[in-house]
Amino acid sequence: MNTPPDNKISNPHDAMQILRDLDTGIMNHLAWLKKLHRALICNETPSEADLSADAHCQCKFGRWYYQGGNHPELRASPIFQVIGDLHKSMHDAARGLLQKQSAGRAITYDEYDAFMDQAISFKWKVRCLQFEIVKSICVVDHLTGAWNRQSMLAKLAEEMERMNRNGLSSCICMMDIDHFKQVNDGYGHPAGDQVLQAAVHFVSEQLRKYDSIFRYGGEEFLICMPNISLQAATLTLDRLRAKLEQLSIPLADGQSLSITASFGVAEMKTAISIQDTIHMADHALLCAKSKGRNQVCMWEIEE
């Protein structure tokens, strides 16, 4: 759960517009399908567009897909590309049916079924894309790209259940960007947003693929680290801290700046609630700050 969903749209307003466009696309698809069946069953004259080699570009969905639906994050989605392939194949199959019908030749069951399978698959994939976008809106912090607090609680509960099953240790870390208010005051809030985004991207790249980073609030983040001891987690985070200190973050105005962060880490235990473990990690973070920041402190419980 280190990386948020592939179909994440960073701007929720863009995501809502895309969902509306996809809904419109499905309605246009059903209207087109109805018109196509009238041509096949009632011998209604088919449109010239449906008989052209680029019919998939001329229909309403095609015009949106190839001209209007050009959001970079959407175009990078594998499922969006699959939808385009299915849409073209569906129109190619429809053209073949129309050409055969107009030539007075019988359409076989297999040919009709193949076309309908493509038409149904196309609609299903569009719905799948909508579901993925909705899911990304619900679980991702749209400023930083980290998972949000709601998804954090679900993930930690899942991790606690896994620990109950296999007995392996896991850790929670609270991370806070040092003196972040000075970044906002000195460089402006847009620069502050860039710093948050850069920090999350950098930390995500340094973590293991099964670690997760969540935006806890403001400039504070929670990191879930499965299958690791408290000592190993502390060493791992200290290496991350040192690398983060060396990171140069470019700003939109051509300037760049460096940041540091403080870390508090606590071990998850099945006998201790998730909320209490978060509090322990938070107390360890306060300890790191009180010692001068830019360091890792761990919370140890005497057995």
C-alpha positions, 0 to 999 in steps of 0.5 A: 500500500505504499503507492496510491491507486494508479487511477488517482486524479490529483485534483478532486474537481478534475476527478468529478468532471471526469466521472460526469464525462464517463457517465455521459459517455455510457449514456451516449454508448447506449444511445448509439447501440440502440441506433445500431440495432435499429439499422441491423433489425429494422433496416434503418439506413446506418450513418456514414460515420458508423461505416467509416474506418475511423468510426471510433473517433467520430462518435460522441465518446470517441471525440471526448476520448481522443480530443477532450478526455486528455487529462494527463493522469487519466491518459496514463492509466492502463485501464483508460488505454484498454477502454480505447482499444475496446472502443475501437474494436467494438466500432470495427465489429459494428462496421463489419456487421453493417457492411454485411447486412447492407450486402444482403449477407446473413450475420452469424450468431458468432459474429453478433455475439462477438460484437455484443461481448465487446460492447458489454466489455467496453461499458464494464471497463468504463464503470471499472474506471469510474470505480477506481477514480471514486476509490482514489478520491476517498482514500488519497490526500489530494495535495501530497498524494499520500494516503489519507487519514481515513485509509490509515485507520483501515490499514492499521486495523488490517496490520493489527489483524495480520500481527494476530495471525502471524505474530510478526512485529510491526512499527508505527512512525510519526514524521514531522517536517521541521520548522514548516511554518517558516517555509510558508512564511518565508516562501509562501503557501504554494512553496509549502505545498511543493515541499510537502509533495516533494517530501512525500514523494521522496519518503515513498521512494525510500520506503519498502514496497509494503510500507505505507505513508499517510498524511496525518495532518498539516506537515505531519505524516504517519508511516506504517512499517510491517514486519520490522523490529523497533530497532531495525525501524529506527535504523531505517528511519535514521538513514531516511532522515539523513538522505532527506536532509541532503535533498534539494527541493526546487521551487516554481520561482527557480529557488530551491530549499532543503528541509529536515524532519523529526521522527518518532517510532513505536512498536505495534503490539496486539495487547495495545490499541492502535490509538495508544500506539499512535500516541506512543509514536507521537510522544517519541516524536515530541522527544525528537523535537525537544532534543533539537529536531532532525533525529529519530526517537523510539518509544520503548516499553519496559517489559 
